Amino acid sequence: MPKDEKDTSVAPSSDTLFKSMDGDNRSADQIINDNPVLKNLGNQKDIKQEDLKKQFGDWTSNNPDEKSRALAAKNMSYFLITSKHWITAKGAIVAISQPTAKSKG
């Protein structure tokens, strides 16, 4: 299991998603704001937010349960940080760079 969502030593999979926030008291907004890719993730042409929400949970403000929302944000952030490539709806491979402190999101 990864120690946090920035732990890139463990490849993302359904087995490595976080099951709880255990000791992590950040809000969903704090997690989202710390990850420029997640912060700017919208409904771009090849990104299907509804499909991502089915996999990771709803990290958006539409989710009224703050703990559930924070956990979803943490898992989505983990996926975005640790994934170098992922498959779009059209089957094309798109590179996702890992956000850094110098990223201009």
C-alpha positions, 0 to 999 in steps of 0.5 A, a space after each residue: 500500500 502507498 503511504 500517501 497519494 504522492 507515493 509513486 513506488 506503488 502502481 495504482 490499481 483497485 487494490 492500492 486505492 485508499 480505503 480510509 483517510 486514517 490520520 489524514 485530516 485534509 479536506 477534499 478542497 485541500 487535496 484538490 488544490 494541492 494537485 494542479 491536474 486534479 484541480 483543473 480536471 473538468 469535462 474535457 473531450 476525452 475525460 469522462 468524469 462520470 466514469 472516473 467517479 464510478 472508479 474513485 468516488 465523487 471528489 466534486 462539490 456535488 458530494 455532500 459527504 465531506 469524508 467521502 469526498 476527501 477520500 475520493 479526492 485522495 484516490 483520484 490525486 493518487 491515480 493522477 500522480 502515479 499514472 504516467 499514461 492512461 487510456 482515453 475513451 478513444 483508445 489513444 495513450 495520453 501522457 500525464 506528467 506528474 505534478 510538481 511544486 513548480 507546476 503552473 496547473 
